[in-house]
Amino acid sequence: MAEIIDGKALSASIRENIAAEAKRFESEYGRKVGLAVVKIGNNPASEVYVRNKIIACEKTGVRSFSHDLPESVGEDEVLALIDELNGNGEVDGILVQLPLPKHLNEKKILARILPQKDADGFHVVNAGGLMLGLPCTKPCTPAGIIELIKSTGTEIEGKNAVVIGRSNIVGKPCAMLLLAENATVTICHSRTRDLGSITRNADILVAAVGIKEFVKGDMVKPGAVVIDVGMNRADGKLYGDVDFAAASKKAAYITPVPGGVGPMTVTMLLKNTVEAAFRCKED
């Protein structure tokens, strides 16, 4: 039976260090680290995510600047707000909560954030830095996934890693981070043929395809580390991308849903923001 990778416990441990660094910043520079969160519309999931991020800020000594905009807001108004936050010396990180209403250009809005204030690591400059192996802000969920894997004591170098999912937010950057750790990486997706023949060779399996229990138990290599990024709601419950009951009988380590990847995403957001604050002062 697999050992559960407790994302909540790991997150709490890392946040102690983040809080200490945030306190050091305040002591050295006379102000708190600042994170601006921009939420547009009333998406229920976004409401929960933003609330969790603001609470996490308070607990780690990071000042949050919350901006709630109506669903009908114009693109020019959003861009003007981002320009204002870019120029605000008390804001070290900016996060625009996704998804955005359909009438807004997501790429244009994210590109407006200064790369050095891009707390999510979504800006094209940071994405390019990740691809080229240059210093950059790493996307929160992929960075958290690497921490979860390392927390098991698993040596990533030389391992076969399979990532199911090719999104710009999780799949692609996760593959790049695993590659940077010297894993041999295969990227798959929902249209990959004979997917099981590939996943059964994975020492590390990351499921980020967004389909309820897409990964079955017979697709998991015995002794593998399984990271389930999925958050799929059905029948009033939350399901991962992995059939947890079946996969946990094969894997050595596995993340639960919820309580696995989710807490780490928020934690890495805070880490990015504190690091951005120090980097700005050092530059």
C-alpha positions as CSV (number, residue, x, y, z in Angstrom):
1,M,0.0,0.0,0.0
2,A,1.3,3.4,-1.0
3,E,2.5,6.0,1.6
4,I,0.5,9.2,1.4
5,I,2.4,12.3,0.5
6,D,0.9,14.9,2.9
7,G,0.9,18.2,1.0
8,K,-0.6,20.0,4.0
9,A,2.2,19.0,6.3
10,L,4.9,19.7,3.8
11,S,3.3,23.0,3.0
12,A,3.2,24.0,6.7
13,S,6.9,23.2,7.1
14,I,7.9,25.3,4.1
15,R,5.6,28.2,5.1
16,E,7.5,28.5,8.4
17,N,10.6,29.3,6.4
18,I,8.6,31.7,4.2
19,A,7.3,33.5,7.3
20,A,10.8,33.8,8.7
21,E,12.0,35.3,5.4
22,A,9.0,37.7,5.2
23,K,9.8,38.9,8.7
24,R,13.5,39.4,7.8
25,F,12.4,41.5,4.8
26,E,10.2,43.7,7.0
27,S,13.0,44.1,9.5
28,E,15.5,45.1,6.8
29,Y,13.4,47.3,4.6
30,G,10.7,48.7,6.9
31,R,7.6,47.3,5.1
32,K,5.9,44.0,4.6
33,V,6.3,41.9,1.4
34,G,3.2,42.7,-0.8
35,L,1.1,40.5,-3.0
36,A,-1.7,41.9,-5.2
37,V,-4.5,39.5,-6.1
38,V,-6.8,40.5,-9.0
39,K,-10.1,38.6,-9.3
40,I,-12.5,39.3,-12.1
41,G,-16.1,38.0,-11.9
42,N,-17.7,35.6,-9.5
43,N,-16.4,32.2,-10.4
44,P,-17.1,30.0,-7.3
45,A,-13.8,28.1,-7.6
46,S,-11.9,31.4,-8.0
47,E,-13.6,32.8,-4.9
48,V,-12.3,29.8,-2.8
49,Y,-8.8,30.0,-4.3
50,V,-8.5,33.7,-3.7
51,R,-9.8,33.5,-0.2
52,N,-7.3,30.7,0.6
53,K,-4.4,32.8,-0.8
54,I,-5.4,35.9,1.2
55,I,-5.6,33.8,4.4
56,A,-2.2,32.2,3.6
57,C,-0.7,35.7,3.2
58,E,-2.0,36.8,6.6
59,K,-0.5,33.8,8.3
60,T,2.9,34.2,6.8
61,G,3.2,37.9,7.3
62,V,2.7,38.9,3.6
63,R,0.5,41.9,3.0
64,S,-2.3,41.2,0.5
65,F,-3.8,43.8,-1.8
66,S,-7.2,42.5,-3.0
67,H,-8.8,43.8,-6.2
68,D,-12.2,42.4,-7.1
69,L,-13.5,43.5,-10.5
70,P,-16.9,42.9,-12.0
71,E,-17.5,40.3,-14.7
72,S,-18.3,43.1,-17.2
73,V,-15.0,45.0,-16.6
74,G,-13.4,46.2,-19.8
75,E,-9.9,45.1,-20.9
76,D,-8.5,48.6,-20.7
77,E,-9.5,48.9,-17.1
78,V,-7.8,45.6,-16.2
79,L,-4.6,46.7,-18.0
80,A,-4.7,50.1,-16.2
81,L,-4.9,48.4,-12.9
82,I,-2.0,46.1,-13.7
83,D,0.0,49.2,-14.8
84,E,-0.8,50.8,-11.4
85,L,0.3,47.7,-9.5
86,N,3.5,47.4,-11.6
87,G,4.4,50.9,-10.4
88,N,3.4,50.4,-6.8
89,G,6.6,50.1,-4.7
90,E,4.8,48.1,-2.0
91,V,3.6,45.4,-4.4
92,D,6.2,42.7,-5.0
93,G,4.0,40.1,-6.7
94,I,0.9,40.3,-8.9
95,L,-1.5,37.5,-9.4
96,V,-4.4,37.6,-11.8
97,Q,-6.8,34.7,-10.9
98,L,-7.7,32.5,-13.8
99,P,-9.9,31.7,-15.7
100,L,-10.9,35.1,-17.0
101,P,-14.2,36.0,-18.5
102,K,-14.3,35.1,-22.2
103,H,-14.3,38.7,-23.4
104,L,-10.9,39.4,-21.9
105,N,-7.6,38.5,-23.6
106,E,-5.8,36.3,-21.1
107,K,-2.4,36.4,-22.9
108,K,-2.4,40.1,-23.2
109,I,-3.4,40.7,-19.6
110,L,-0.8,38.3,-18.2
111,A,1.9,39.8,-20.5
112,R,1.2,43.2,-19.0
113,I,2.5,42.1,-15.6
114,L,6.2,43.0,-15.1
115,P,8.2,39.7,-15.3
116,Q,9.8,40.5,-11.9
117,K,6.4,40.8,-10.3
118,D,4.9,37.8,-12.0
119,A,4.1,35.7,-8.8
120,D,2.5,32.9,-10.8
121,G,5.4,32.4,-13.2
122,F,3.2,32.6,-16.3
123,H,4.8,35.6,-18.1
124,V,6.4,34.7,-21.4
125,V,9.8,35.9,-20.1
126,N,9.6,33.5,-17.1
127,A,8.4,30.7,-19.3
128,G,11.3,31.3,-21.7
129,G,13.7,31.4,-18.8
130,L,12.4,28.1,-17.6
131,M,12.9,26.5,-21.1
132,L,16.4,27.9,-21.4
133,G,17.5,27.0,-17.9
134,L,17.9,30.7,-16.9
135,P,17.0,32.2,-13.5
136,C,13.2,32.8,-13.5
137,T,10.1,32.7,-11.4
138,K,8.8,29.1,-11.6
139,P,5.1,28.3,-12.0
140,C,3.7,27.5,-8.6
141,T,2.1,24.1,-9.1
142,P,5.0,22.5,-11.0
143,A,7.5,23.9,-8.4
144,G,5.3,22.4,-5.7
145,I,5.2,19.0,-7.5
146,I,9.0,18.9,-7.4
147,E,9.0,19.6,-3.7
148,L,6.4,16.8,-3.1
149,I,8.5,14.3,-5.0
150,K,11.7,15.3,-3.1
151,S,9.9,15.0,0.2
152,T,9.6,11.2,-0.3
153,G,13.4,10.9,-0.5
154,T,13.2,9.8,-4.1
155,E,16.2,10.7,-6.2
156,I,14.8,12.3,-9.4
157,E,18.0,12.1,-11.4
158,G,18.1,9.2,-13.9
159,K,14.4,8.3,-13.2
160,N,11.8,7.8,-16.0
161,A,9.2,10.5,-15.4
162,V,5.9,10.7,-17.3
163,V,3.7,13.8,-17.3
164,I,0.2,13.4,-18.5
165,G,-1.0,16.8,-19.6
166,R,0.5,19.6,-21.8
167,S,-1.0,22.8,-20.4
168,N,1.2,25.9,-20.1
169,I,0.3,26.1,-16.4
170,V,1.2,22.6,-15.3
171,G,2.2,20.0,-17.9
172,K,4.8,21.7,-19.9
173,P,6.6,23.5,-17.1
174,C,6.5,20.4,-14.9
175,A,8.3,18.5,-17.6
176,M,10.9,21.2,-17.8
177,L,11.5,21.2,-14.1
178,L,11.8,17.4,-14.1
179,L,14.3,17.6,-16.9
180,A,16.3,20.2,-15.0
181,E,16.5,17.6,-12.2
182,N,18.0,15.2,-14.8
183,A,15.0,12.9,-15.1
184,T,14.2,11.3,-18.5
185,V,10.9,12.9,-19.3
186,T,8.0,11.9,-21.5
187,I,5.0,14.2,-22.1
188,C,1.7,12.4,-22.8
189,H,-1.9,13.6,-23.0
190,S,-5.5,12.4,-23.4
191,R,-4.9,11.5,-27.1
192,T,-1.7,9.5,-26.6
193,R,-2.0,6.1,-28.0
194,D,-1.6,3.1,-25.7
195,L,-0.9,5.4,-22.8
196,G,-0.7,2.6,-20.3
197,S,2.4,1.1,-22.1
198,I,4.2,4.4,-21.4
199,T,3.0,5.1,-17.8
200,R,3.8,1.5,-16.7
201,N,7.5,2.4,-17.2
202,A,7.2,5.6,-15.1
203,D,9.2,5.8,-11.9
204,I,7.5,9.2,-11.4
205,L,4.0,9.7,-12.8
206,V,2.4,13.2,-12.8
207,A,-1.3,13.2,-13.8
208,A,-2.5,16.7,-14.9
209,V,-5.0,15.9,-17.6
210,G,-8.2,17.2,-15.9
211,I,-10.2,14.1,-16.3
212,K,-11.8,12.2,-13.3
213,E,-9.8,9.0,-12.5
214,F,-8.2,9.0,-15.9
215,V,-5.2,7.0,-14.6
216,K,-6.3,3.5,-13.7
217,G,-4.4,1.2,-11.3
218,D,-3.1,-1.0,-14.1
219,M,-1.4,2.0,-15.6
220,V,0.9,2.5,-12.6
221,K,4.3,0.9,-12.2
222,P,4.8,-0.9,-8.9
223,G,6.8,1.3,-6.6
224,A,6.2,4.5,-8.5
225,V,5.8,8.0,-7.1
226,V,2.3,9.2,-8.3
227,I,1.5,12.9,-8.2
228,D,-2.2,13.7,-8.8
229,V,-2.8,17.3,-9.9
230,G,-6.5,16.7,-10.8
231,M,-9.4,18.6,-9.2
232,N,-12.5,17.3,-10.8
233,R,-15.9,17.8,-9.2
234,A,-18.7,15.2,-9.7
235,D,-21.6,14.1,-7.6
236,G,-20.8,16.8,-5.1
237,K,-17.4,15.3,-4.5
238,L,-13.8,16.1,-5.5
239,Y,-11.9,13.6,-7.6
240,G,-8.4,13.5,-8.8
241,D,-7.1,12.4,-12.2
242,V,-5.9,9.1,-10.7
243,D,-8.1,6.2,-9.4
244,F,-6.7,6.6,-5.9
245,A,-8.0,3.3,-4.5
246,A,-6.5,1.2,-7.3
247,A,-3.3,3.2,-7.8
248,S,-2.4,3.3,-4.1
249,K,-2.1,-0.5,-4.2
250,K,0.7,-0.3,-6.7
251,A,2.5,3.0,-6.0
252,A,5.2,3.5,-3.3
253,Y,4.0,7.1,-2.8
254,I,0.9,9.0,-3.9
255,T,-0.7,12.4,-3.3
256,P,-4.3,12.5,-2.1
257,V,-7.0,14.8,-3.6
258,P,-7.6,17.1,-1.8
259,G,-4.6,17.7,0.5
260,G,-1.8,16.9,-1.9
261,V,-0.8,19.3,-4.6
262,G,-3.3,22.1,-3.8
263,P,-1.7,23.4,-0.5
264,M,1.7,23.4,-2.2
265,T,0.5,25.6,-5.0
266,V,-0.4,28.4,-2.6
267,T,2.8,27.9,-0.7
268,M,5.0,28.3,-3.8
269,L,3.1,31.4,-4.7
270,L,4.1,32.9,-1.3
271,K,7.7,31.7,-1.8
272,N,7.8,33.4,-5.2
273,T,6.5,36.7,-3.8
274,V,9.0,36.8,-1.0
275,E,11.9,35.9,-3.3
276,A,10.7,38.6,-5.7
277,A,10.8,41.2,-2.9
278,F,14.4,40.4,-2.0
279,R,15.4,40.2,-5.7
280,C,14.0,43.7,-6.3
281,K,16.0,45.2,-3.4
282,E,19.2,43.4,-4.5
283,D,18.8,44.6,-8.1
